[in-house]
Amino acid sequence: MISDELLLDLEQAFSAGRARVLRQDAERPLRSYPAAWLDKQEALGQLASDASSSVLHARAESAFEVDTPILGPGARLLARTFVYPVDRQDPSRADPFPVTFRVLVDGEERAALSSAYVREMDREHPFDRLMRTLEVDLSAEQGRALTLRLETTRAGATGPAPGEPQAEPVWWHLSLRQQRAVPRQRASSARPHLLVVCVDTLAAGRLSAWGNPRPTSPQLDAWAAEGLRFTRAISPSSWTLPATASLFTGLPPNTHGVLGDARSYLMDALDTWAEGLTAQGLVGGAFVANPLLARANNFDQGFSTWVNRDGPTEPGGADASEMLDQLLGWVDGQLADARWFAYLHLMDPHAPYGAPGDARLRFARGPVPARDLSGHLPQRLHSQDEPPLTPAEQAHVIDLYDGEVAYLDGQLQRLREALELRGLDDRTLVVITADHGEELFELGHLGHGYALNEPMLHVPLVLVGPGVPVGEVTQPVTSASLANTLLRLGGAPPVAGGARALLPRSEQGRPVFSLTRTHLFGPQRILVSAQDPQRRKVVLELGGDGPGQERPAPLSVLRYDLTRPQGEQESLLPGDMDAAQHAAYRALEAAALDWYVSSAAARPGDVQPLTDNEAALRANGYIGADGDER
């Protein structure tokens, strides 16, 4: 099988003086800057690694050349571009004098892109919408050394007068890559296929095995009884982008940097479990129904196949049945006995709540409310575009959600039957989890992302298959542990700094941590939580702009005892605790703050801004139709 490796970093070659500058702007010559320059030392300036990650400011007219080593098989150039606009508020004034980014190979143009695309934006420019990638296939040049030329030019068009504002074009992450052969692993019961099923917005508390009295999840419950169930798996965040980035890398949100406000891009410098497994001779496919997790956002690292569909949250989107068909079709196309891994990301429980067919009202109690409860109801409620729901309407929403879970569980049964039919059940290790959960009025609200309460963070986590012990782990674990677990199962080295693997199982308890930045869900807040094996929990609200600060003082601290019937409905007061309890909570608060600061300091290099992500945010209801963030 074929893997991918870096042959030449053109930015490093430029900084090391191995590039020839052919022309440059007299006022702003070609120059390497820290990546924080892209955001004028605002959001990107908060990253610990910005000082060591660089971009090339390339105001037109500019051109430079780099000579390559001899190319191996499957060579390609990835040239990413960025445009810092004149006016982020008015798209018509974003780039008054567009430039063209050009890539030439031995003097022949092979790719070009006009920066005029920034004029087509329909709202204020977030940085995720100002980046594009030029890819040049160089596979036909195997065995040759080439001269690569990168230009920014107006090709004779009128430019700005001296002192007149102009957009600033930037090259960044310029990488020449090539393929290398890796021996393919063979599958067996000792080396099983690895299948991860991640269900978006699946709250553990709505599953039968986790305490829901309704029979919402008989198939998942059966798998849990036959494998290893983690009863207190906690997501690293309460919404998709930071949580899934942690699932893929094993790293805390403050380390991988996919926080959603400053960036949604999974950095190339990060090691994902998919990349690690590919390097060991497994081939991987991903089938993803959430548009936030796009190839454009670099979540496809390590997967040879990446299928992205809108989920059932959008008209014409793919529900669990359709995504399962995609997965099984790919499995059927794999070589016999060749080991594979797959990632299936389903969207069905996510709002709008409503399973297909009869499943929609399976658990309905009483008459269906007259009010339209479809669409992105959580965001409408948070933005106060929708009046508060009555108790009967709240109960109906819970009924609809449970119907979604039951429909999903039926698809898990279908998956199990499909594996058995193909003779793969004894050669496939299955993981079932969620990126995050969902609050269903337990604390008076609906949705996720705006807080760090248990319904949002407590997710299912089940491992079942060859070599997995049968039992339960009752200590809290972070679902980010999945990354190093999969790498261990695939015989790959662990992610440095990643959460410890779940296998071999351990009953040694330690605190687990979560983080969210609430800009898409309400006023900007930075929330950090920690909970320990004794079920003490703290939630800290932090001030400042982000993790670049030195140990920020909490603006507020909430303390909960999750063993009490009140749970998170009532924060503990000093009078509720004796001296030993008070000391334990203070230690947990200090641990949460230490985690926040140290994980930001550990942020890897190669910082990159967001990609074109706004459409996906709007599709999932995080940005309103009017362009306002919800």
Secondary structure, DSSP 8 states (H G I E B T S, - for coil): -EEEEEEEEHHHHHHTT-EEEEE--SSS--EEEEGGGGGTTSGGGG-TTGGG-EEEE--SSEEEEEE-----TT-EEEEEEEEE-S-SS-GGGS-SS--EEEEEETTEEEEEEEGGGGGG-SSS--GGGSEEEEEEE-GGGTT---EEEEEEE-TT-----TT----EEEEEEEEEEEEEE----B--SSS-EEEEEEETT--GGGSGGGT-SS---HHHHHHHHHSEEETTEE-SSSSHHHHHHHHHH---HHHH---SSS-----TTS--HHHHHHHTT-EEEEEE--TTS-GGGTTTTT-SEEEE---TTSTT---HHHHHHHHHHHHHTS-TTB-EEEEEEE-TTSSS---SGGGGGTT--SS--SS---SSHHHHHHTTSS----HHHHHHHHHHHHHHHHHHHHHHHHHHHHHHHTT-GGGEEEEEEES---EESTTS-EESSS---HHHHEE-EEEESTT---EEE-S-EEGGGHHHHHHHHTT----TT----S-S-------EEEEEE-TTTSS--EEEEEE-TT-EEEEEEE-SSSTTSSS--EEEEEEEETTSTTGGGS---GGGS-HHHHHHHHHHHHHHHHHHHHHHHT--S------S-HHHHHHTTSB-TTS-B-
